[in-house]
């Protein structure tokens, strides 16, 4: 039972983080992954994993790389 709760908690947190990122993308588009990490307070690794999933699901599009400033 405890393992099921931990799995559910992890899925809930991932879903919340995904919604946070989608809302930030809508509000700040176009926006880079490092900027999403800064705006959301999530780690860059978490942002990369979630945005890759969103790209695979065709929920967001990745544009060309921008030059560094």
Backbone torsions as a table, in degrees:
resi	resn	phi	psi	omega
1	UNK	NA	-44.7	-179.5
2	UNK	-60.2	-38.6	179.4
3	UNK	-64.3	-38.5	178.7
4	UNK	-64.6	-39.2	179.1
5	UNK	-65.5	-43.7	179.4
6	UNK	-61.9	-42.0	178.9
7	UNK	-64.7	-42.3	179.1
8	UNK	-64.6	-42.0	178.5
9	UNK	-61.3	-43.1	-179.9
10	UNK	-62.7	-43.4	179.1
11	UNK	-66.4	-38.9	177.7
12	UNK	-63.0	-46.4	-180.0
13	UNK	-62.9	-43.0	178.4
14	UNK	-61.8	-40.9	178.1
15	UNK	-64.1	-41.6	177.6
16	UNK	-63.6	-46.3	179.4
17	UNK	-61.4	-39.1	178.5
18	UNK	-62.2	-43.9	178.6
19	UNK	-64.8	-38.6	176.8
20	UNK	-59.5	-47.0	-179.1
21	UNK	-65.7	-41.8	178.1
22	UNK	-60.3	-42.7	178.3
23	UNK	-64.8	-39.9	177.8
24	UNK	-66.5	-39.1	178.2
25	UNK	-63.1	-43.3	178.1
26	UNK	-61.4	-40.9	-175.6
27	UNK	-77.9	-29.3	-171.2
28	UNK	-122.8	13.9	-175.5
29	UNK	-63.3	139.5	-8.5
30	UNK	-75.4	147.2	-176.1
31	UNK	-145.0	141.6	-178.9
32	UNK	-83.9	163.6	176.7
33	UNK	-63.2	-44.6	177.2
34	UNK	-59.9	-36.8	178.3
35	UNK	-67.8	-40.3	176.0
36	UNK	-60.1	-40.8	178.3
37	UNK	-61.9	-43.8	-179.9
38	UNK	-65.4	-43.8	-178.6
39	UNK	-68.3	-36.6	-174.4
40	UNK	-89.4	-23.9	-174.0
41	UNK	81.8	4.1	177.2
42	UNK	-84.1	158.5	177.1
43	UNK	-71.2	156.3	178.3
44	UNK	-62.1	-35.7	178.4
45	UNK	-62.0	-44.9	178.6
46	UNK	-62.6	-43.9	179.2
47	UNK	-62.1	-43.6	179.5
48	UNK	-61.4	-47.2	-179.5
49	UNK	-61.4	-45.9	-177.6
50	UNK	-69.5	-43.4	-179.7
51	UNK	-66.2	-35.7	176.1
52	UNK	-61.9	-40.7	176.6
53	UNK	-63.4	-43.2	179.3
54	UNK	-64.3	-36.7	176.5
55	UNK	-66.0	-46.1	179.3
56	UNK	-60.2	-33.3	-179.9
57	UNK	-87.6	4.0	178.7
58	UNK	61.4	32.3	177.1
59	UNK	-92.5	-24.6	173.7
60	UNK	-136.6	161.0	177.4
61	UNK	-115.0	144.9	175.8
62	UNK	-101.4	126.6	177.4
63	UNK	-93.9	178.9	178.3
64	UNK	-61.5	158.0	178.8
65	UNK	-68.2	142.0	175.3
66	UNK	-95.5	155.9	177.0
67	UNK	-70.9	145.9	176.1
68	UNK	-70.6	151.5	176.7
69	UNK	-108.4	NA	NA
